[in-house]
Each structure stands twice: as C-alpha cells, then as structure tokens.
Amino acid sequence: MVVLPLQYHLAMSLRTSRDFWDAKATENPYWYVSSYGSYGERDLEEFWAAGGRIWRDLREAIGYAPRREDVVVEIGCGVGRLTRAIAADVGHVHAFDISEGMLAVAQRAGLPNATFHRGEGDSLAGVDNGMADLAIAYCVFQHLPSQAVLNRYLTEMRRVVKPGGIIAFTLSPRTWDDALRPVLRVHRWLREKIASDGPRGLYRREWIGIRPRRDDVHALSPVPLDFTPLHGDKWLFWGRAPGVAAQSTARVAASASRATSPAGRAHDAVLGPS
C-alpha cells in the first residue's frame, strides 16, 4: 500500500496556497503560470507574446472595448504576463496575486500604470467600491481551495466594478477524469518520486483545485453570467453589474412595492415617504 506524504492528506487552505505558489515562484515561475511550454527551456519571447493574444481573445469574447481612462482589476496576475497586455490598453491596472515571489517577477516590468497587490486569496482589499470597468481572472480560479472561496471572489469582483462594469473569469471544465482524481493523484505522486527533474507537486490540491459544475458557478455569482468555451480547454464566464438605469428601476419598483403594502403605508403615514 502506498502512503502519500502527510501534506497530501492535509486540507487545502489559503495559507497552503500561498506557500505552494511562493515555492513555485522560486522553482520555475513561467512554467507554473503557463504549463504549455517546456519546463526546462521555456521560450520567454513566446511566453510574453501569448499575453497579448490571450487579452485579445478575452476582449473579443466578452465584448469589452478598453478605453484609455479605464481601470481594470486583475486577479491572480502571476508574473504579469496578462498584466502587461492590459496595461498597454487602459488607464490603470490593479493586479493581485497571493504569492510575493510571483509579484516580484511581475514588478520587474516597471509598468507605470499598474499597482501590484499581495492578496489574501479571497478578497480585493485595497480597491474601492465601484471603481473598475472590468474585473478579470484568467486561469486562476481552478486553483482555489473551495467553491466558498470562489463565491467570495465573485462577490468582491462585483463590489469593485462600476454600474455596467464587467466581471469575467475562467474555470477548468469537469471531465471524465474528475471521477478518477484520487487515482490520478497517486500516479502523479509516484512519477515525481521516480523522476529527478520536471515540475513538482502536481498531485497537490493547490494545483488541482476545484472543478465546479456550470450550474453551481451560475448559482454562486452575484450577477447573471454568460458562458462560452475558450481556447478549447477552458470555460469562460462573464457578466455585467447592474447599470444605473437598472438600479433606478429597481429602486422605483421597491418603492412602489412598499407603498402598496400595509407595512409601507403605515410607515409613510407616520414618517412620510423616504
């Protein structure tokens, strides 16, 4: 019987997530941001160029046309591959990551219109309510510890965007191998024990993360979401915060409902309408 390390059995948390990603920033930050390229000899010119292509694809998919005065909040910026592309199109980017090591690499670009934040892993503290035109997370949420953390992030994304602003994020789709995940993790652990090189810790929950069902994602979101497959192996979700007109309509409807209810009429008779 194979007994995995104690760390395999421990519950994943935001603390263990930070430790994991800080270690990966030291080991090989570019591969852990994008595992499509070579682990040993990464083509960094291609790596950075991919950020521009991804940003273009995301903009087109969600119907976002950046303006020079826009503010964008990016969650899980890693080494800043996507941040660089976003910053070239907008007024300011607030880029968050849980790992100080990843942020140290991202800050080397010296982007004058980007502020980098070491996040807590489930909040956007440091960004005011309703200041962003777009809040985005690309290839990040599949590594979260739980759907509860996903819910907190979506609530935070809704908080920081303006009326009519967009939230957009990707997740990994559920596939047949989710049912075999425990077996596949053991297999991966054994491979890493045998191999002397290559990526480490891919059996860890911090890497594997969550695979929520689409219905669950819609239920967790504070705004209605659209959906489309992206790049063949990702789910892209996006939605708009209620606009000013929608909010005004909601207030009028709430006032009308109160005025026609017995409790509302009694309130207005004593205090007058609000």
DODO-480308 format. One line per 2 residues: number of its first residue (from 1); their letters; for each residue x, y, z of C-alpha. Coordinates in Angstrom, 2 decimals. Layout:
DODO-480308
NUM> a> X/Y/Z | ... .
end
This chain:
DODO-480308
1> mv> 0.00/0.00/0.00 | 1.33/3.42/-0.96 .
3> vl> 1.23/6.02/1.80 | 1.41/9.54/0.49 .
5> pl> 3.11/12.33/2.42 | 1.14/13.96/5.21 .
7> qy> 0.81/17.07/3.08 | -1.32/15.10/0.62 .
9> hl> -3.90/14.46/3.32 | -3.97/17.95/4.82 .
11> am> -6.87/20.18/3.88 | -6.02/22.82/1.35 .
13> sl> -6.28/26.39/2.65 | -5.36/29.91/1.63 .
15> rt> -2.21/29.58/3.74 | -1.09/26.40/2.00 .
17> sr> -1.97/28.02/-1.34 | 0.35/30.93/-0.60 .
19> df> 3.16/28.58/0.45 | 2.68/26.48/-2.70 .
21> wd> 2.79/29.40/-5.12 | 5.71/31.08/-3.38 .
23> ak> 7.63/27.82/-3.79 | 6.68/27.65/-7.48 .
25> at> 7.85/31.24/-7.99 | 11.28/30.08/-6.85 .
27> en> 11.22/26.79/-8.75 | 10.02/27.88/-12.21 .
29> py> 7.53/30.77/-12.26 | 6.96/30.87/-16.02 .
31> wy> 6.03/27.20/-16.33 | 3.59/27.34/-13.44 .
33> vs> 1.89/30.38/-14.98 | 1.59/28.55/-18.31 .
35> sy> 2.30/24.83/-18.39 | 2.00/24.59/-22.20 .
37> gs> 5.65/25.27/-22.86 | 8.82/23.40/-21.99 .
39> yg> 9.62/23.12/-18.29 | 13.37/23.13/-18.81 .
41> er> 13.90/25.59/-21.66 | 11.00/27.98/-21.81 .
43> dl> 10.77/30.32/-24.81 | 10.20/33.55/-22.90 .
45> ee> 9.64/35.61/-26.03 | 6.71/33.37/-26.91 .
47> fw> 5.56/33.35/-23.28 | 5.20/37.12/-23.09 .
49> aa> 3.72/37.40/-26.59 | 0.98/34.95/-25.58 .
51> gg> -0.27/37.50/-23.05 | -1.30/39.83/-25.87 .
53> ri> -3.10/37.05/-27.75 | -4.96/35.95/-24.63 .
55> wr> -6.01/39.51/-23.85 | -7.32/39.97/-27.39 .
57> dl> -9.30/36.73/-27.22 | -10.80/37.66/-23.85 .
59> re> -11.81/41.14/-25.03 | -13.48/39.77/-28.12 .
61> ai> -15.31/37.02/-26.23 | -16.81/39.31/-23.58 .
63> gy> -17.36/42.33/-25.82 | -15.04/44.65/-23.91 .
65> ap> -13.57/47.65/-25.72 | -10.84/49.18/-23.50 .
67> rr> -10.50/52.94/-23.16 | -7.50/54.93/-22.02 .
69> ed> -9.34/56.05/-18.87 | -10.48/52.57/-17.83 .
71> vv> -9.47/50.84/-14.61 | -9.05/47.05/-14.64 .
73> ve> -8.66/44.72/-11.66 | -6.78/41.50/-12.43 .
75> ig> -6.89/38.55/-10.02 | -4.02/36.07/-9.99 .
77> cg> -1.65/38.10/-12.12 | 1.30/35.76/-11.50 .
79> vg> 4.42/37.13/-13.19 | 2.39/39.76/-15.04 .
81> rl> 2.06/38.19/-18.48 | -1.54/39.34/-18.95 .
83> tr> -0.97/42.48/-16.87 | 1.47/43.84/-19.43 .
85> ai> -1.06/43.46/-22.24 | -3.90/45.01/-20.22 .
87> aa> -1.77/47.95/-19.07 | -0.99/48.87/-22.68 .
89> dv> -4.71/49.47/-23.36 | -6.14/51.09/-20.22 .
91> gh> -5.51/53.83/-17.70 | -4.63/51.70/-14.69 .
93> vh> -4.43/48.05/-13.62 | -4.74/46.79/-10.06 .
95> af> -3.07/43.37/-10.22 | -3.44/40.88/-7.35 .
97> di> -1.57/37.71/-6.54 | -1.28/35.57/-3.43 .
99> se> 2.46/35.00/-3.97 | 5.11/37.58/-3.16 .
101> gm> 7.55/35.66/-5.33 | 5.32/35.89/-8.39 .
103> la> 4.70/39.59/-7.78 | 8.44/40.23/-7.52 .
105> va> 8.84/38.92/-11.08 | 5.82/40.91/-12.31 .
107> qr> 7.16/44.16/-10.90 | 10.37/43.87/-12.90 .
109> ag> 8.47/45.15/-15.95 | 8.22/48.57/-14.30 .
111> lp> 4.71/49.25/-15.59 | 3.93/52.90/-14.72 .
113> na> 0.16/52.38/-14.68 | -0.01/49.16/-12.66 .
115> tf> -0.33/48.69/-8.91 | 0.56/45.23/-7.62 .
117> hr> -1.14/43.90/-4.51 | -0.30/40.82/-2.48 .
119> ge> -3.81/39.49/-1.98 | -5.22/37.38/0.80 .
121> gd> -6.52/34.81/-1.66 | -10.21/35.66/-1.38 .
123> sl> -10.51/39.46/-1.36 | -9.65/42.60/-3.31 .
125> ag> -8.85/44.75/-0.30 | -7.21/47.97/-1.39 .
127> vd> -9.59/48.62/-4.29 | -12.55/50.89/-3.58 .
129> ng> -16.15/50.02/-4.34 | -17.31/50.68/-7.90 .
131> ma> -14.05/51.99/-9.35 | -13.25/49.39/-12.03 .
133> dl> -14.59/48.95/-15.54 | -13.51/45.30/-15.64 .
135> ai> -12.52/42.69/-13.06 | -10.90/39.63/-14.62 .
137> ay> -9.31/36.34/-13.58 | -7.72/34.15/-16.25 .
139> cv> -6.53/30.61/-15.41 | -6.74/31.32/-11.69 .
141> fq> -9.97/30.11/-10.12 | -9.38/26.44/-10.97 .
143> hl> -6.64/26.52/-8.29 | -8.89/27.82/-5.48 .
145> ps> -9.36/25.80/-2.29 | -13.16/25.66/-2.41 .
147> qa> -16.33/26.94/-4.01 | -16.83/29.12/-0.92 .
149> vl> -13.64/30.99/-1.81 | -14.85/31.29/-5.41 .
151> nr> -18.08/32.82/-4.12 | -16.15/35.36/-2.03 .
153> yl> -14.02/36.34/-5.02 | -17.07/36.78/-7.27 .
155> te> -18.70/38.94/-4.61 | -15.54/41.04/-4.44 .
157> mr> -15.40/41.38/-8.22 | -18.98/42.63/-8.18 .
159> rv> -18.09/45.08/-5.41 | -15.20/46.74/-7.23 .
161> vk> -16.80/47.19/-10.67 | -18.85/50.21/-11.63 .
163> pg> -22.54/50.00/-12.57 | -22.42/48.41/-16.01 .
165> gi> -18.90/47.10/-15.40 | -17.90/43.57/-16.38 .
167> ia> -16.66/40.63/-14.33 | -15.01/37.81/-16.30 .
169> ft> -13.20/34.64/-15.27 | -12.22/31.20/-16.48 .
171> ls> -12.53/27.77/-14.88 | -11.45/24.31/-15.94 .
173> pr> -14.35/22.17/-17.19 | -15.36/18.98/-15.46 .
175> tw> -14.27/15.90/-17.41 | -14.33/12.11/-17.03 .
177> dd> -11.05/12.11/-15.11 | -12.58/14.04/-12.20 .
179> al> -14.08/10.75/-11.06 | -10.59/9.22/-11.17 .
181> rp> -8.86/12.14/-9.45 | -7.64/10.22/-6.35 .
183> vl> -6.05/7.52/-8.52 | -4.50/10.07/-10.87 .
185> rv> -3.03/11.97/-7.94 | -1.36/8.85/-6.62 .
187> hr> 0.01/8.14/-10.11 | 1.38/11.67/-10.38 .
189> wl> 2.99/11.46/-6.94 | 4.73/8.23/-7.89 .
191> re> 6.02/9.73/-11.15 | 7.52/12.67/-9.27 .
193> ki> 9.21/10.33/-6.82 | 10.86/8.49/-9.70 .
195> as> 11.70/11.46/-11.92 | 14.66/13.65/-10.98 .
197> dg> 13.55/16.68/-12.98 | 10.35/18.31/-14.21 .
199> pr> 7.51/20.02/-12.36 | 6.85/19.11/-8.75 .
201> gl> 3.67/18.99/-6.69 | 1.17/18.48/-9.49 .
203> yr> -0.63/15.95/-7.30 | -1.22/18.64/-4.67 .
205> re> -4.66/20.10/-4.10 | -3.16/23.57/-4.51 .
207> wi> -2.50/22.73/-8.16 | -5.59/20.65/-8.88 .
209> gi> -8.02/22.99/-7.09 | -11.74/22.89/-7.89 .
211> rp> -13.90/21.79/-10.83 | -17.38/23.17/-10.10 .
213> rr> -20.35/22.35/-12.30 | -21.62/25.13/-14.53 .
215> dd> -24.92/25.31/-12.67 | -23.01/25.78/-9.42 .
217> vh> -20.97/28.62/-10.91 | -24.11/30.44/-12.03 .
219> al> -25.64/29.95/-8.58 | -22.54/31.37/-6.85 .
221> sp> -22.35/34.51/-8.98 | -23.85/37.81/-7.76 .
223> vp> -24.59/38.81/-11.39 | -26.15/36.83/-14.26 .
225> ld> -23.45/35.16/-16.33 | -22.90/34.38/-19.98 .
227> ft> -20.75/31.41/-20.92 | -18.58/30.18/-23.76 .
229> pl> -15.76/27.64/-24.18 | -12.37/29.32/-24.60 .
231> hg> -9.14/28.01/-26.13 | -10.57/24.50/-26.21 .
233> dk> -9.87/23.65/-22.56 | -11.42/26.46/-20.50 .
235> wl> -14.83/27.73/-19.51 | -15.18/31.49/-19.79 .
237> fw> -17.90/33.18/-17.73 | -18.74/36.86/-17.76 .
239> gr> -21.50/39.23/-16.73 | -22.28/42.89/-16.17 .
241> ap> -23.07/44.60/-12.91 | -26.48/46.30/-12.98 .
243> gv> -26.27/49.69/-14.69 | -27.54/52.99/-13.37 .
245> aa> -30.81/52.64/-15.25 | -31.37/49.12/-13.91 .
247> qs> -30.61/50.26/-10.37 | -33.03/53.19/-10.68 .
249> ta> -35.73/50.85/-11.96 | -35.12/48.52/-9.06 .
251> rv> -35.44/51.40/-6.57 | -38.70/52.59/-8.17 .
253> aa> -40.10/49.05/-8.08 | -39.08/48.67/-4.44 .
255> sa> -40.72/52.00/-3.56 | -43.91/51.04/-5.39 .
257> sr> -43.98/47.69/-3.62 | -43.57/49.36/-0.25 .
259> at> -46.24/51.95/-1.00 | -48.83/49.29/-1.80 .
261> sp> -48.01/47.08/1.19 | -49.79/47.57/4.55 .
263> ag> -46.45/47.97/6.33 | -45.26/50.53/3.80 .
265> ra> -48.45/52.59/4.02 | -48.24/52.60/7.80 .
267> hd> -44.57/53.70/7.66 | -45.33/56.59/5.27 .
269> av> -48.33/57.69/7.31 | -46.14/58.13/10.38 .
271> lg> -42.84/59.31/8.92 | -43.71/60.43/5.42 .
273> ps> -42.23/58.89/2.28 | -38.44/58.46/2.19 .
end
